Amino acid sequence: MITHNYVCDKMGNITLSIPEKIHEEMKHFSEVSWSEVARRAIIERLEILRLAEKLAKKSKLTEDDVNLFSKKVKSLATKRFLG
């Protein structure tokens, strides 16, 4: 389980582009704090990447092995999330 323990006095800003169809659907659920959804997703991804980086430092895989694995994971994730 991933927990988020961040105390922030100041927040940076990002601009996010999404397909218009998704944007319209988000408007339908206006009670949802979409900024918070995005913030949590980003934090969770960063924690996963930090863990992966920590594990990679102990790995005997070559950089080519890691790049190939990364491409396969991205491809599968794209198929899963974008259909």
N, C-alpha and C positions, 0 to 999 in steps of 0.2 A: 504494500500500500504506500502510495506517495503522499507525503504531507507537505503543506506549504506553510513555511514559517518565515514570512517576509514582513519586515516593518519598514515602511517607506514614508519619509517625510516629503519627498518630491517624486513626481512621476514624469516620465518622458512621454511623448506622443508619437504615434505612428498613424499612417493612413493606410487603410486596407481596401483593396479593390476586390469586389465580388461580382459574380454574374447578376444581372438585373432580376432574373427569376428568383434567385435566393434572397435578394434584397427585399423584394415584394413579400415573400413568405415571412421574412423576419419582421416586417412591419405588421403583419397579421398578429404576431406574438409580441406586441409592444410592451407587455409587462416584463419581458425578459431583459435583463441588463446585459446586452450583447457585448459591451466593453468588458464586463466581468467574465463572461464566457471566454472571450478571446484571451484575456489576461491569464486566466487559469490554464488554458490550453498551452499558452506559450511557456508558462512556468513549468508545467508538467513535461513539456518537450525538452526544455533545458535540463531538467533533472535527469531525464532519460539519457540525454546526450552526455552529461557529466559522468554518469555511471558507465556508459559505453566507452568513454574516453579513458576512464580509470581502468576498466577491464582491458582495453586495447594496450595500455602501457605494459601490462603483464603478459600479453600475448606473444606468441612466436610467429604469428602470421606476417607475411610480407605486405608492403603497401599495395601491391598489385592484388593480392588476395582480398584485402579490405575493400579496395575500389570495386572489384567484381561483386563482392557480397553486397556492398552498398547499392550498386545499380540494380541488383535483383530485388532487394528490399523495397527500393523506391518504386520499381515497376509494379511489384505486387500491391504496394500500398495505393498507388495510383489507380490500379484496376479495382481495388476494393472500395475506395472512397469516391471515385468518379465514374464507376461503372464501366 
